[in-house]
């Protein structure tokens, strides 16, 4: 093969690998954060793709026909979306759990712009979002996700596609894990707020003259902050384990 032919093959392989890597910057935690500029995401995706292209294209035939290449790119994008979706469920679970305790504690009445997701979010939702990003960065979560993508080429080689039934099972497992992860992360705060609501309800029945709503809202806010601050170390360990399990679940779902 001449040098132009080799260069053209490598460019085609680069585009195919980019189709699998790019969905990470759309759905995966940290990498899909709204505070990251689109140009920075593209540069990071191109750098990761450049590093993975020799591994993914080793001993692989890259289709030169336009229709075959388009089909291979669709396959790569589908694999990337399936892998990124299994990871993105973790960020969605953090948001869902934090939104639940924001509603129970009354913080949802003062929602503001979340710098991580770029959407309206209450105080505790922002705290959990920023804390989750910090845990993923310090615990090597980004490296783990990139290693997971690299490992996926051993299970699903470049240009191939796993069985549709496996991808459907992976999507169902990820959606089933979403509420479970969210509830586990905020379970201490949730239980404390439910008990506080029950106590305030009993107090309002026993002493009708007392305005339980006015007295209970500051107490619930202080209780939420106290329980959140005391449960943060356990939440960090849980997030690390959840990320590892999400990567393992995604790779298991791609296994032929």
C-alpha positions in Angstrom: 0.0 0.0 0.0 1.2 3.5 -0.8 1.4 6.3 1.8 -1.8 8.0 0.6 -3.7 4.8 0.9 -2.4 4.1 4.4 -3.2 7.7 5.5 -6.7 7.4 4.0 -7.3 4.1 5.8 -6.2 5.6 9.1 -8.5 8.6 8.6 -11.4 6.3 8.0 -10.5 4.3 11.1 -10.3 7.6 13.1 -13.8 8.6 12.0 -15.2 5.2 13.0 -13.5 5.3 16.4 -14.8 8.8 16.9 -18.3 7.5 16.4 -17.9 5.3 19.4 -16.1 7.8 21.6 -18.2 10.9 20.9 -21.4 9.7 22.8 -19.4 9.8 26.0 -19.4 13.6 25.7 -23.1 13.6 25.2 -24.3 11.2 28.0 -21.4 10.1 30.3 -21.0 11.9 33.7 -18.4 14.7 33.9 -17.6 14.5 30.2 -21.1 15.6 29.2 -21.2 18.5 31.7 -22.7 21.7 30.4 -20.0 23.9 31.8 -17.5 22.3 29.4 -17.2 24.2 26.1 -18.2 22.4 23.0 -14.8 23.1 21.5 -13.0 21.6 24.5 -15.2 18.5 24.3 -14.4 18.0 20.6 -10.6 18.4 21.2 -10.8 15.9 24.1 -12.8 13.4 22.0 -10.4 13.8 19.1 -7.4 13.2 21.4 -9.0 10.1 22.9 -9.9 8.8 19.5 -6.4 9.4 18.2 -5.0 7.3 21.1 -7.5 4.5 20.5 -7.4 4.3 16.7 -4.2 2.1 16.5 -5.7 -0.3 19.0 -9.1 -0.5 17.4 -7.9 -0.7 13.8 -5.2 -3.3 14.4 -5.8 -6.3 12.1 -9.2 -4.9 11.1 -10.4 -4.2 7.5 -11.7 -0.7 7.2 -14.5 -0.5 4.5 -13.8 2.0 1.7 -17.2 1.7 0.0 -19.3 4.7 1.1 -22.4 2.6 2.0 -20.4 0.0 3.9 -18.5 2.8 5.7 -21.8 4.6 6.6 -23.2 1.3 8.0 -20.0 0.7 10.0 -20.2 4.3 11.4 -23.8 3.7 12.5 -22.8 0.5 14.2 -20.0 2.3 16.0 -22.3 5.2 17.1 -24.9 2.6 18.3 -22.2 0.9 20.5 -21.0 4.2 21.8 -24.5 5.3 22.7 -25.3 2.1 24.5 -22.0 2.3 26.5 -22.5 6.0 27.3 -26.2 5.5 28.3 -25.2 2.9 30.9 -22.8 5.4 32.4 -25.2 8.4 32.1 -27.7 6.7 34.2 -25.4 7.3 37.2 -25.5 11.1 36.7 -29.3 10.9 36.2 -29.7 8.9 39.5 -27.7 11.6 41.4 -30.0 14.3 40.0 -33.2 12.3 40.7 -32.2 11.5 44.3 -31.1 15.1 45.0 -34.3 16.5 43.5 -36.4 14.2 45.8 -34.8 15.5 49.0 -34.9 19.1 47.6 -38.7 18.7 47.3 -39.1 17.2 50.8 -36.9 19.8 52.5 -38.4 22.8 50.6 -35.3 23.8 48.7 -37.1 23.3 45.4 -38.9 26.6 46.0 -35.5 28.4 45.4 -34.2 26.6 42.3 -31.3 28.3 40.4 -29.0 27.5 37.5 -26.9 24.4 38.0 -23.3 25.0 36.5 -22.8 21.3 36.0 -26.0 20.3 34.1 -26.9 23.8 32.8 -30.5 23.4 34.0 -32.6 24.7 36.9 -31.7 22.9 40.1 -32.2 23.4 43.8 -29.5 23.8 46.4 -29.0 20.2 47.4 -29.2 19.1 43.8 -26.3 21.4 42.9 -24.3 20.2 46.0 -24.7 16.6 45.0 -23.9 17.3 41.3 -20.7 19.2 42.1 -19.7 16.6 44.7 -20.3 13.7 42.2 -18.1 15.5 39.7 -15.4 15.9 42.3 -15.6 12.3 43.3 -15.4 11.1 39.7 -12.4 13.2 39.0 -10.4 12.4 42.1 -11.3 8.7 42.0 -10.1 8.4 38.3 -13.6 8.0 36.9 -12.7 9.6 33.6 -9.8 7.2 33.1 -12.0 4.3 34.0 -14.6 5.3 31.4 -11.9 5.7 28.7 -10.4 2.3 29.7 -13.9 0.9 29.4 -14.3 2.2 25.8 -10.9 0.7 25.0 -11.9 -2.6 26.5 -15.1 -2.6 24.4 -13.1 -3.1 21.2 -12.0 -6.5 22.5 -15.7 -7.4 22.9 -17.1 -5.7 19.9 -14.4 -5.1 17.2 -14.4 -2.1 15.0 -17.3 -2.2 12.5 -19.2 -4.9 14.2 -22.4 -4.7 16.2 -23.6 -6.7 19.3 -26.9 -8.5 19.2 -29.9 -6.2 19.6 -31.3 -8.3 22.4 -28.1 -7.6 24.4 -28.4 -3.9 23.9 -32.1 -4.0 24.9 -31.2 -5.9 28.1 -28.5 -3.3 28.8 -30.9 -0.5 28.5 -33.4 -2.2 30.8 -30.8 -2.9 33.4 -29.6 0.7 33.3 -33.1 2.1 33.7 -33.8 -0.3 36.5 -30.7 0.8 38.3 -31.5 4.5 38.1 -34.1 4.7 40.9 -32.2 2.2 43.0 -28.9 4.2 42.9 -30.7 7.5 43.5 -32.6 6.2 46.5 -29.4 4.6 48.0 -27.4 7.8 47.7 -30.0 10.0 49.5 -31.5 7.3 51.8 -30.2 8.8 55.1 -31.5 12.2 54.3 -34.8 10.9 52.9 -35.5 8.8 56.0 -34.6 11.8 58.3 -37.0 14.1 56.4 -39.8 11.6 56.4 -39.5 11.1 60.1 -39.4 14.9 60.6 -42.6 15.3 58.5 -44.3 12.6 60.6 -43.2 14.3 63.8 -44.5 17.7 62.6 -47.8 16.1 61.6 -48.3 14.6 65.0 -47.3 18.0 66.6 -49.8 19.8 64.5 -52.6 17.4 65.5 -51.6 17.6 69.2 -51.2 21.4 69.3 -53.4 22.9 66.6 -52.6 26.5 67.7 -49.0 26.0 66.6 -48.1 26.7 63.0 -46.2 23.5 62.2 -45.4 24.7 58.7 -43.7 27.9 59.8 -41.8 26.1 62.6 -41.0 23.0 60.6 -39.5 24.4 57.5 -36.3 25.8 59.2 -36.0 22.7 61.2 -36.2 20.5 58.1 -33.6 22.6 56.4 -31.2 22.3 59.3 -31.9 18.6 59.5 -31.2 18.1 55.8 -27.9 19.9 56.0 -26.8 18.0 59.1 -27.6 14.6 57.6 -26.1 15.5 54.2 -22.8 16.6 55.8 -22.6 13.5 57.9 -23.4 11.1 55.1 -21.1 12.6 52.5 -18.2 10.2 53.1 -20.5 7.2 52.5 -21.9 8.8 49.4 -18.4 9.2 47.9 -17.6 5.5 48.4 -21.0 4.6 47.0 -20.5 6.7 43.9 -17.1 5.1 43.2 -18.6 1.6 43.5 -21.6 2.6 41.3 -19.3 4.0 38.6 -17.2 0.7 38.6 -20.4 -1.3 38.4 -21.8 0.8 35.6 -18.7 0.3 33.5 -18.8 -3.4 34.2 -22.5 -3.6 33.4 -21.9 -1.7 30.1 -19.1 -4.1 29.0 -21.2 -7.1 30.0 -24.1 -5.8 27.9 -21.8 -5.5 24.9 -20.4 -9.0 25.2 -21.5 -11.1 22.2 
